[in-house]
Amino acid sequence: MSIRARYTFNRLNKSLGVKTQQWKDRRHLLPKYRSYGTKRETEPKKDPERSESKGTSPLITPGSDKHNDLQSFLKYAEQNELKTTSTVYVGTHYEYTVRNSLQQLGFTLTRTGRGNDHGIDLLGHWSIPSLPADTPLKVLVQCKARNGSLSPSVIRELEGAFSGAPPGWRGEGVLGLLVATRETTKGVREAMRQSSLPLGFVMVTADEGKVLQFTWNYEASQQGLEGMGVTTKYTHDTGSGRGNGDGIEREIALTWNGWALNRGNEDLERITKKDVKS
């Protein structure tokens, strides 16, 4: 081999050696692969917004580590001498009252109210007959314990809460509920009707948690509420304060295709006029 040919051969080997070493140094930058049969596919990525098991959602962080229900809050308020007229007391008390009242209608909720909660006071699920038991409707709730009438701006606030919802409560299959101590107004109903998001309104009294009104828009119906209805259930006055002095108590009852959803269990009972006794 001539001197020139030997020089060219050595330069080529040296160049290949450098490139080979560079490739070895950069192997960690290449995507990882996992073998599936005869094909090579990229390793599947996990969705951070989905839980490991089907039909479940990420854990909900409670709004306080000092209390987790109405009873424990009342004890906490007494120990810390919270004024019953303060904003914190009134708001927290109402949020726990709403949670207890909606629980009787098939809701499972956790109070999440914090400084950075994006207006979301309660978070959880609603078990309804149209959906499988392992995939209930996800719900985010805003509570308004106000003495004055409601304006359409409360619907805009509720719509804004969707953007601040935690992982697992984003996208489709999420219902936004506005719960207030006052009846809904024409402006609120119109704003809710025009909204492109699934929204609902519930009136719950602050003192005894009496559910007096429940309505939702068309978009909510498309999330599984089609076939659901609301009626008034009449029972004998037991002195709970839910009557009007006529010996009859009135409360909201949910229906499914004309059948009343019994509180406390999943049985259905037919609504008849026999429930009303004057």
VENVEN-V305220 format. One record per residue. N is the residue number from 1. RES is the residue in one small letter. PSI is psi in degrees with one decimal (999 if undefined). OMEGA is omega as a letter, one per 20 degrees, with the letter a starting at -180 (NA if undefined). D_FIRST is the distance of its C-alpha to the first C-alpha in whole Angstrom. Layout:
n=[N & N]
res=[RES & RES]
psi=[PSI & PSI]
omega=[OMEGA & OMEGA]
d_first=[D_FIRST & D_FIRST]
//
This chain:
n=[1 & 2 & 3 & 4 & 5 & 6 & 7 & 8 & 9 & 10 & 11 & 12 & 13 & 14 & 15 & 16 & 17 & 18 & 19 & 20 & 21 & 22 & 23 & 24 & 25 & 26 & 27 & 28 & 29 & 30 & 31 & 32 & 33 & 34 & 35 & 36 & 37 & 38 & 39 & 40 & 41 & 42 & 43 & 44 & 45 & 46 & 47 & 48 & 49 & 50 & 51 & 52 & 53 & 54 & 55 & 56 & 57 & 58 & 59 & 60 & 61 & 62 & 63 & 64 & 65 & 66 & 67 & 68 & 69 & 70 & 71 & 72 & 73 & 74 & 75 & 76 & 77 & 78 & 79 & 80 & 81 & 82 & 83 & 84 & 85 & 86 & 87 & 88 & 89 & 90 & 91 & 92 & 93 & 94 & 95 & 96 & 97 & 98 & 99 & 100 & 101 & 102 & 103 & 104 & 105 & 106 & 107 & 108 & 109 & 110 & 111 & 112 & 113 & 114 & 115 & 116 & 117 & 118 & 119 & 120 & 121 & 122 & 123 & 124 & 125 & 126 & 127 & 128 & 129 & 130 & 131 & 132 & 133 & 134 & 135 & 136 & 137 & 138 & 139 & 140 & 141 & 142 & 143 & 144 & 145 & 146 & 147 & 148 & 149 & 150 & 151 & 152 & 153 & 154 & 155 & 156 & 157 & 158 & 159 & 160 & 161 & 162 & 163 & 164 & 165 & 166 & 167 & 168 & 169 & 170 & 171 & 172 & 173 & 174 & 175 & 176 & 177 & 178 & 179 & 180 & 181 & 182 & 183 & 184 & 185 & 186 & 187 & 188 & 189 & 190 & 191 & 192 & 193 & 194 & 195 & 196 & 197 & 198 & 199 & 200 & 201 & 202 & 203 & 204 & 205 & 206 & 207 & 208 & 209 & 210 & 211 & 212 & 213 & 214 & 215 & 216 & 217 & 218 & 219 & 220 & 221 & 222 & 223 & 224 & 225 & 226 & 227 & 228 & 229 & 230 & 231 & 232 & 233 & 234 & 235 & 236 & 237 & 238 & 239 & 240 & 241 & 242 & 243 & 244 & 245 & 246 & 247 & 248 & 249 & 250 & 251 & 252 & 253 & 254 & 255 & 256 & 257 & 258 & 259 & 260 & 261 & 262 & 263 & 264 & 265 & 266 & 267 & 268 & 269 & 270 & 271 & 272 & 273 & 274 & 275 & 276 & 277 & 278]
res=[m & s & i & r & a & r & y & t & f & n & r & l & n & k & s & l & g & v & k & t & q & q & w & k & d & r & r & h & l & l & p & k & y & r & s & y & g & t & k & r & e & t & e & p & k & k & d & p & e & r & s & e & s & k & g & t & s & p & l & i & t & p & g & s & d & k & h & n & d & l & q & s & f & l & k & y & a & e & q & n & e & l & k & t & t & s & t & v & y & v & g & t & h & y & e & y & t & v & r & n & s & l & q & q & l & g & f & t & l & t & r & t & g & r & g & n & d & h & g & i & d & l & l & g & h & w & s & i & p & s & l & p & a & d & t & p & l & k & v & l & v & q & c & k & a & r & n & g & s & l & s & p & s & v & i & r & e & l & e & g & a & f & s & g & a & p & p & g & w & r & g & e & g & v & l & g & l & l & v & a & t & r & e & t & t & k & g & v & r & e & a & m & r & q & s & s & l & p & l & g & f & v & m & v & t & a & d & e & g & k & v & l & q & f & t & w & n & y & e & a & s & q & q & g & l & e & g & m & g & v & t & t & k & y & t & h & d & t & g & s & g & r & g & n & g & d & g & i & e & r & e & i & a & l & t & w & n & g & w & a & l & n & r & g & n & e & d & l & e & r & i & t & k & k & d & v & k & s]
psi=[135.1 & 164.1 & -38.8 & -40.7 & -39.8 & -38.7 & -41.6 & -40.6 & -42.3 & -39.5 & -38.6 & -44.4 & -40.2 & -41.4 & -43.7 & -35.9 & -40.3 & -45.8 & -38.0 & -40.9 & -38.6 & -40.9 & -41.2 & -37.1 & -23.9 & 9.0 & -29.0 & -14.5 & -14.0 & 150.0 & 144.6 & 145.3 & 153.0 & 137.3 & 130.6 & 97.1 & -128.4 & -7.0 & 157.4 & 117.5 & 154.0 & 147.9 & 128.4 & 140.9 & 147.8 & 137.8 & 117.0 & -19.0 & 0.6 & 144.4 & 172.2 & -34.9 & 146.9 & 138.9 & 1.0 & 163.2 & 163.8 & 155.3 & 145.2 & 129.8 & 120.0 & 156.4 & -15.4 & 147.0 & 6.4 & -24.9 & 152.5 & 4.0 & 178.6 & -41.2 & -46.2 & -30.1 & -41.8 & -38.9 & -42.9 & -42.3 & -38.4 & -42.0 & -32.6 & 6.7 & 46.6 & 136.1 & 132.2 & -13.1 & -3.1 & 155.8 & -40.7 & -45.6 & -50.5 & -46.0 & -46.9 & -42.3 & -42.6 & -37.6 & -41.8 & -34.1 & -43.4 & -42.3 & -44.0 & -40.2 & -44.7 & -25.3 & -32.1 & -13.4 & 13.6 & 8.1 & 146.8 & 106.7 & 152.4 & 133.9 & 126.0 & 6.4 & 118.5 & -179.9 & -28.9 & 38.3 & 1.7 & 29.6 & 3.7 & 119.2 & -35.7 & 145.3 & 139.5 & -142.3 & 160.4 & 116.3 & 116.8 & 152.6 & -26.4 & -12.5 & 149.8 & 151.4 & -29.8 & -1.4 & 67.0 & 166.8 & 129.3 & 142.1 & 137.1 & 138.8 & 136.0 & 133.6 & 135.5 & 100.7 & 80.3 & 152.3 & -29.7 & 172.5 & 159.4 & 142.3 & 164.1 & -15.9 & -25.3 & -28.4 & -38.4 & -36.4 & -40.7 & -39.9 & -37.7 & -24.1 & -26.0 & -38.2 & -22.9 & 10.1 & 145.4 & 166.4 & 136.4 & -17.7 & 40.9 & 151.7 & -154.0 & 162.3 & 23.5 & 128.7 & 132.0 & 126.2 & 133.6 & 121.5 & 127.9 & 164.4 & -7.7 & 157.0 & 153.3 & 151.0 & 169.1 & -40.0 & -39.8 & -43.6 & -38.8 & -41.6 & -37.4 & -37.9 & -37.3 & -13.3 & 145.6 & -0.4 & 151.1 & 110.6 & 155.3 & 161.6 & 135.7 & 133.5 & 122.3 & 126.0 & 149.2 & -31.1 & -49.3 & 3.7 & 33.9 & 124.9 & 113.7 & -15.1 & 142.2 & 119.7 & 158.7 & 167.2 & -179.5 & -39.9 & -33.7 & -36.4 & -34.7 & -10.2 & 6.0 & -2.2 & -0.5 & 125.4 & -18.1 & 147.7 & 172.1 & 133.3 & 173.4 & 129.6 & 131.6 & 132.4 & 168.5 & 143.0 & 121.7 & 7.7 & 15.7 & -10.0 & 1.7 & -3.6 & 170.3 & 23.0 & 5.5 & 11.4 & 6.9 & 134.9 & 144.3 & 137.3 & 157.2 & 138.7 & 136.6 & 146.3 & 156.9 & 107.4 & 42.0 & -2.0 & 138.0 & 136.5 & 114.0 & 136.3 & 138.7 & -12.8 & 178.6 & 7.6 & 156.5 & 141.3 & 143.6 & 131.0 & 125.6 & 166.7 & -9.8 & -18.2 & -20.8 & 117.2 & 121.6 & 999]
omega=[a & a & a & r & r & r & r & a & r & r & r & r & r & r & r & r & r & a & r & r & r & r & r & a & a & a & a & r & a & r & r & a & r & a & r & a & a & a & r & a & r & a & a & r & r & r & a & a & r & r & a & a & a & r & r & a & r & r & r & r & a & a & a & r & r & a & a & r & a & a & a & r & r & r & r & a & r & a & a & r & r & r & a & r & a & a & a & a & a & a & a & r & a & r & r & r & r & r & r & a & a & r & r & r & r & a & r & a & r & r & a & a & r & a & a & a & r & r & a & a & r & a & r & a & r & r & a & a & a & a & r & a & a & r & r & r & r & a & r & a & r & a & a & r & a & r & a & r & a & r & r & a & r & r & r & r & r & r & r & r & r & a & r & a & a & r & a & r & r & r & a & r & r & r & r & a & r & a & a & r & a & r & r & r & r & r & r & r & a & r & r & r & a & a & r & r & r & a & r & r & r & r & r & a & a & a & a & r & a & r & a & a & r & r & r & a & a & a & r & r & a & r & r & a & r & a & r & r & a & r & r & r & a & r & r & r & a & a & a & a & a & r & r & a & a & r & a & r & a & r & a & r & r & r & r & a & r & r & a & r & a & r & r & r & a & r & r & r & a & r & r & r & r & r & a & r & a & NA]
d_first=[0 & 4 & 7 & 8 & 6 & 6 & 10 & 11 & 10 & 12 & 15 & 15 & 16 & 18 & 20 & 20 & 22 & 24 & 25 & 26 & 28 & 30 & 31 & 32 & 34 & 36 & 37 & 40 & 41 & 40 & 43 & 44 & 45 & 47 & 47 & 50 & 49 & 46 & 46 & 45 & 48 & 48 & 50 & 54 & 55 & 59 & 62 & 63 & 66 & 67 & 68 & 67 & 69 & 71 & 74 & 74 & 73 & 72 & 75 & 77 & 77 & 81 & 83 & 84 & 84 & 87 & 89 & 88 & 91 & 94 & 96 & 94 & 94 & 97 & 97 & 94 & 97 & 100 & 98 & 96 & 100 & 98 & 100 & 101 & 101 & 98 & 95 & 93 & 96 & 97 & 93 & 92 & 95 & 95 & 91 & 92 & 95 & 93 & 91 & 94 & 95 & 92 & 92 & 95 & 93 & 90 & 88 & 86 & 85 & 84 & 85 & 82 & 84 & 82 & 82 & 78 & 79 & 79 & 83 & 82 & 85 & 85 & 82 & 82 & 82 & 85 & 86 & 87 & 88 & 85 & 82 & 81 & 82 & 78 & 78 & 81 & 81 & 79 & 82 & 82 & 85 & 87 & 90 & 93 & 96 & 98 & 102 & 101 & 100 & 97 & 95 & 92 & 90 & 90 & 88 & 85 & 85 & 84 & 82 & 80 & 80 & 77 & 74 & 75 & 75 & 73 & 70 & 72 & 74 & 72 & 72 & 74 & 77 & 78 & 82 & 83 & 87 & 89 & 92 & 95 & 99 & 100 & 100 & 98 & 99 & 98 & 96 & 94 & 94 & 93 & 90 & 89 & 90 & 87 & 84 & 81 & 81 & 83 & 86 & 89 & 92 & 94 & 97 & 98 & 101 & 100 & 103 & 103 & 100 & 102 & 99 & 101 & 99 & 96 & 94 & 90 & 89 & 87 & 84 & 85 & 86 & 83 & 81 & 84 & 87 & 88 & 91 & 92 & 95 & 98 & 101 & 104 & 105 & 109 & 110 & 113 & 114 & 113 & 114 & 110 & 111 & 109 & 112 & 114 & 118 & 118 & 117 & 114 & 110 & 108 & 104 & 101 & 100 & 96 & 96 & 94 & 95 & 99 & 99 & 99 & 96 & 98 & 97 & 96 & 95 & 93 & 96 & 97 & 101 & 103 & 104 & 108 & 111 & 113 & 110 & 113 & 116 & 119]
//
